[in-house]
């Protein structure tokens, strides 16, 4: 899944690929849909928390990769927006980083 939001948390657009729309629970083998609005809220909260912490260090966030139990997320600010990519655990961190860099470069003119 790929989503674009404002830094304040307003969801602007998203794309879901069929393989990334479900998470299988190993305990009861149920498939749960990813709630895009909840994911957007989590991504924005993480970004805002990091920005508050990094302001005291004079550090700026280039991008953030989070390795979760069921998927991996890459988050990057692009202009006044945030771009997030969710991938399964089989996706390498380097591949996720390259995909995020490529996507953010192609979107930078549109989102600035």
N, C-alpha and C positions, 0 to 999 in steps of 0.2 A: 504494500500500500504506500502511496505517496500522498502527502497532504501539504497544502499551503495555507498559512494563517497569518494574521497580523500579530505583532509582538504582544498585543493586548489580549489575544486569545480568540479573535473572531475568525471562524473557519471560512476560507474563501473558496477552496476547491480541493478535490481529492480524486484519486484514481485507485481502484482496487483491482489487482490481478487475481484470477480465480484461485491460485494456489496460496495466496496470502489472506484470504477472507476468513479462514477458519483456523481454530486452534484446537487440537485434539487433546483431551484430558486423559492421561494414562490410567487414572483410577476408575473411571466409569465409561470411557470411550465415547463420550458425548462431544459433539462439535459445537463450539460457541462462536458466534459471530463477533468480529471485532467491532466495537462501538466507536465509530470515527469521532464523534463529538467528545467522548470521554478521552480518547487518545489525544485529540487536539488540546484539551484542557490540561492533560498531564504534560505534554510537550511544552506548552507555554509556561506552565508553572515551573518546570525544570529550568527553562531558559531564563525566566525572570529571577529565580533564586540564584542562579549562577551570576547573572548580571549584578545583582545586589552585592554579592560576595566579591566579585572581581573588581568592582568600582573602587573598593578600598585598596586593592593591589595594583591599580592602574594597568589592568590586564584586560584584553578584549577577547571575546569568544570567537574563534575561527570556526570550529565545528565540534560537535560532541557526539561520541559513539557510546551507546549504552547496550550492554549485553544482558538481556532479560532471560527468564526461564524458557519462554516459548519463541522468542524472536529477538532480532537485533535492530536497534534504531540508530539512525544517523540524523542529527539535527544541525542545521546551519542557518544563521541569519543571512538574508539576501535583501539588501536595501532596508525597507521598513517592514519586511515580512520574515517569516520563519518557514523553512522548508524541512520536511521530515520524510525520511524513507524508512519503511519497516520491511525487513527481510527475514527469511527463516534462518535457523541456526546453521544450516549448511553453507550459507553465504560467507565467504571469507571477509575479514575486516578490511583488508586491502582493497578488495573488489567493491565493498560498500563505500569506502572512502573515495575511490576513483569515480564511482557512480554519482556520489554527492557533489564532488568537485565539478564534474561534467554538467550535471543538472543545474547547479547554482550559476555556473558561467553562462549557460544558455538562457537562464531566466533573469539574469542580472539587469539586462536592458529593459525588460518588461516590468520588473517589480521595483525599480528605483524611482 
